[in-house]
Amino acid sequence: MNLDELLEHAQKELSAVTSADQVEAFRIKYLGTKGLLKAAGDQLKILPNDQKRQYGSKLNAVKQTVQNSYDQAKAGLGQRAGATDARIDITEPGRISFDDYHPGSLHIIHQTIDALTELFGRMGFSVAQGPELEDEFHNFEALNVPRQHPARDPLDNFYLQRPSGAAPLMLRSQTSSVQIRVLESQKPPVRIVAPGRVYRPDTVDATHSFMFHQIEGLVVDQHITMVDLKTCIDQFAKAFFGADVETRFRPSFFPFTEPSAEFDVRFHYADGTSKWVELGGCGMVDPNVLQTVHIDPEQYTGFAFGLGIERIAMRKHGIEDIRLLFENDVRFLSQF
């Protein structure tokens, strides 16, 4: 191939390139260290002396022309790509019809958690978090649950197998463990809510699951009484469910509160009927719990309460089966 043919082929190929990969392939073929122009330069070694000057001069001109054409093609390709990018505004809506547009949203459980933390935030509560993988001290012992208590039975908890002699670990069975961690690091006054997942090996049915969500509330300060607890629960119920609901306490027992109570909310329906529904447990923090975290129960008192988030969401939205919350059926989830 003579130099005129080489230049003609190079310009023809360069005019057809449309991508950065093709431009790079052209450079390697013609301008690379093993390219066609380098091979053409090697011909100088075998030409007669009287032809070398003319051939060398023409070869330099061809090299310069090909190099300039290559530089222009590369720059032009970059400008076209830049112009295309400049026309794309990622803040614009996608090119899709309204009928095909299905925006996502938070899961109904997370919507409920956000609503609860926002509500209690207006009542002066801050949000606290704790690990889901817990030790027995924080999940049971510090909460005044003795070793022989049936709540600690391996059949009622998810314990983890550990090497011999290692302290037992478990998936927490209640968010009450968070109140211990908070009181270990923060002295009164304390006013927190702690939402999160908890685990118990329950048989799954319409109202039970082996994994569910709770929100724990804790207040510790001077002169806290049951009146403060009752007022807090009543304000929560009316703010969340409506001003027409009623609340009541029923005596109960929890190792970490004394006295303890279950609290119910009475819902009124359009047909004139009403129904009491249990929402959670509560009580005054047991003095033993305060002593465990080195808080003087003679100086400070407190109350705690626990709410089932799934139960609240189901009551709020008329959901009758807890399994619907975890089946990821878009037809169900898109309602919220």
VOPADREN-521076 format. One record per residue (C-alpha): y, z, x. Coordinates in steps of 0.02 Angstrom, whole numbers, padded with zeros to 5 digits, always signed. Each point is the difference from the previous one (the first is absolute). Layout:
<sites>
YZX/...
</sites>
This chain:
<sites>
+00000+00000+00000/+00167-00056+00077/+00160+00102-00016/+00071-00105-00142/-00158+00025-00104/-00002+00186+00044/+00179+00022-00062/-00036-00100-00159/-00154+00105-00043/+00091+00163+00037/+00146-00041-00113/-00115-00059-00140/-00103+00161+00006/+00154+00109+00010/+00076-00081-00154/-00153+00051-00101/-00005+00186+00044/+00037+00121-00144/-00050+00171+00066/+00022+00114+00148/-00184-00018+00045/+00017-00190+00007/+00155+00012+00110/-00092+00114+00120/-00149-00118+00004/+00118-00144+00044/+00077+00100+00142/-00170+00037+00075/-00057-00182-00017/+00154-00080+00078/+00101+00133+00094/-00134+00124+00051/-00062+00027+00178/-00151-00108-00041/+00093-00115-00121/+00020-00188-00002/+00168+00001+00089/-00073+00103+00142/-00144-00125+00012/+00126-00143+00003/+00088+00085+00145/-00162+00007+00097/-00001-00191+00001/+00137+00004+00133/-00131+00046+00129/-00093-00165-00017/+00146-00120-00025/+00062-00111+00144/+00154+00068+00088/+00111-00140-00063/-00040+00046-00184/+00014+00189+00011/+00191+00009-00012/+00010-00106-00158/-00150+00088-00083/+00066+00173+00042/+00172-00037-00070/-00074-00065-00164/-00122+00147-00011/+00145+00124+00013/+00093-00090-00138/-00155+00004-00113/-00028+00185+00036/+00181+00040-00043/-00008-00101-00162/-00163+00082-00055/+00067+00174+00046/+00161-00029-00098/-00094-00066-00150/-00117+00149+00007/+00146+00123+00008/+00085-00082-00149/-00160+00000-00103/-00031+00184+00038/+00179+00049-00043/-00002-00103-00159/-00162+00080-00056/+00076+00173+00028/+00155-00046-00099/-00106-00063-00146/-00101+00162+00001/+00159+00103+00008/+00078-00098-00142/-00156+00030-00105/+00003+00187+00038/+00185+00009-00042/-00035-00066-00174/-00127+00138-00036/+00076+00155-00078/-00136+00133-00008/+00105+00103-00121/-00013-00137-00132/-00134+00017-00137/-00158-00099+00027/-00023-00170-00082/-00109+00059-00143/+00018-00004-00187/+00042+00160-00091/-00165-00007-00094/-00096+00007+00165/+00105+00139+00075/-00089+00168-00002/+00095+00130+00102/-00099+00148+00064/+00042+00183-00026/-00053+00172+00059/-00166+00064-00067/+00021+00111-00153/-00059+00152+00101/+00136-00029+00130/+00127-00030-00137/-00049+00169-00073/+00012+00087+00170/+00172-00075+00030/+00058+00055-00173/-00065+00177+00027/+00074+00023+00173/+00166-00070-00061/-00001+00119-00149/-00043+00153+00104/+00125-00058+00130/+00136+00019-00131/-00064+00178-00024/+00025+00039+00185/-00176-00035+00066/-00030-00093+00162/-00159-00100+00035/-00132+00063+00122/-00157-00085+00066/-00162+00061+00077/-00161-00075+00071/-00140-00057-00114/-00127+00053+00131/+00013+00190-00003/-00080+00155+00075/-00070+00142-00103/+00140+00116+00049/+00136-00101-00083/-00105-00062-00145/-00082+00167-00043/+00022+00154+00110/+00190+00005+00005/+00000-00029-00188/-00097+00161-00028/-00164-00090-00041/-00140+00108+00074/-00148-00078+00090/-00120+00041-00141/+00111-00077-00133/-00089-00140-00097/+00148-00117+00030/-00057-00011+00183/-00176-00056-00043/-00050-00156+00100/-00053-00082-00163/+00180+00013-00063/+00088-00066+00156/-00006-00142+00125/-00040+00084+00165/-00013-00103+00159/-00146+00010+00118/+00060+00066+00168/-00082+00049+00165/-00084+00169+00003/+00126+00140+00023/+00150-00106-00052/+00113+00068-00136/-00041-00078-00170/+00114-00136-00065/+00011-00070-00175/+00094-00120-00111/+00126+00115-00083/-00046+00051-00177/+00178+00049-00049/+00179-00029+00054/+00022+00190+00006/-00044-00013+00184/+00172-00077+00028/+00087+00158-00057/-00087+00097+00139/+00054-00126+00132/+00178+00006-00064/+00006+00191-00001/-00071+00004+00177/+00147-00100+00066/+00141+00040-00121/+00060+00170-00052/+00072+00036-00174/+00089-00061-00097/-00128-00139-00032/+00006-00124-00144/-00119-00148+00021/-00113-00119-00093/-00150-00079+00087/-00078-00156-00078/-00161-00073+00070/-00182-00048-00016/-00137+00129-00019/-00190-00016-00003/-00139+00085-00097/-00177-00066-00030/+00020-00014-00189/-00102-00122-00103/+00111-00146-00047/+00036-00015-00186/+00149-00031-00114/+00091+00157+00060/-00073+00038+00173/-00004-00083+00171/-00057+00051+00174/+00175-00045+00064/+00159+00035-00096/+00179+00054+00026/+00090+00165-00019/+00177+00062+00023/+00020+00178+00059/+00159+00099-00029/+00051+00155+00096/+00151+00115-00006/+00015+00155+00111/+00158+00103+00004/+00067+00171-00044/-00010+00057-00182/-00109-00145-00063/-00088+00044-00164/-00112-00076-00134/+00159-00039-00097/+00051-00120+00139/-00173-00081-00006/+00001-00019-00188/+00176-00073+00004/-00048-00124+00137/-00154-00062-00095/+00097-00012-00163/+00142-00100+00079/-00125-00117+00084/-00095-00033-00163/+00157-00036-00101/+00077-00111+00135/-00160-00101+00026/-00076-00011-00174/+00149+00025-00114/+00108+00139-00071/-00114+00027-00150/-00153+00061+00098/-00048+00184+00010/-00087+00095+00139/-00110+00153+00001/-00092+00107+00128/-00180+00059-00020/-00069+00139+00111/-00115-00065+00136/-00059+00041+00176/+00030-00082+00169/-00036+00091+00164/+00171-00045+00072/+00110+00051-00147/+00015+00166-00094/+00033-00003-00144/-00065-00175-00035/+00014-00116-00149/-00048-00170-00067/+00147-00090-00078/-00008-00117-00148/+00123-00122-00073/+00009-00032-00187/+00030-00180-00047/+00066-00052-00170/-00053-00167-00073/+00083-00120-00120/-00125+00039-00139/+00058+00181-00001/-00149+00070+00097/+00008+00091+00166/-00121+00045+00138/-00005+00124+00145/-00052-00082+00164/-00040+00095+00161/+00098-00068+00149/-00030+00122+00143/-00011+00173+00071/+00133+00117+00066/+00040+00180+00043/+00090+00120+00115/-00049-00016+00182/-00128+00134+00043/+00069+00128+00125/-00153-00029+00111/+00051-00182+00021/+00175+00052+00056/-00070+00128+00121/-00115-00132+00077/+00150-00105+00050/+00098+00155+00058/+00121+00011-00146/+00037+00174-00067/-00055+00005-00185/+00110+00153-00025/+00152-00105+00040/-00049-00171-00066/-00092-00064-00153/-00039-00175-00057/-00086-00113-00124/-00111-00152+00017/-00063-00133-00119/-00115-00150+00010/+00003-00156-00108/-00129-00139-00013/+00097-00162+00026/-00131-00110-00085/+00000+00117-00149/+00189-00011-00013/+00000-00190+00015/-00137-00016-00130/+00092+00113-00121/+00166-00086+00032/-00066-00177-00029/-00143+00029-00122/-00139-00043+00124/-00170+00065-00059/-00111-00036+00151/+00042+00055+00178/-00111-00138+00070/+00127-00130-00055/+00120+00070+00131/-00117-00047+00143/-00082-00162-00056/+00144-00112+00060/-00004-00104-00158/+00163-00099+00002/-00002-00014-00189/+00009+00189-00010/+00118+00032+00147/+00126-00133-00055/+00042+00106-00152/+00094+00127+00107/
</sites>
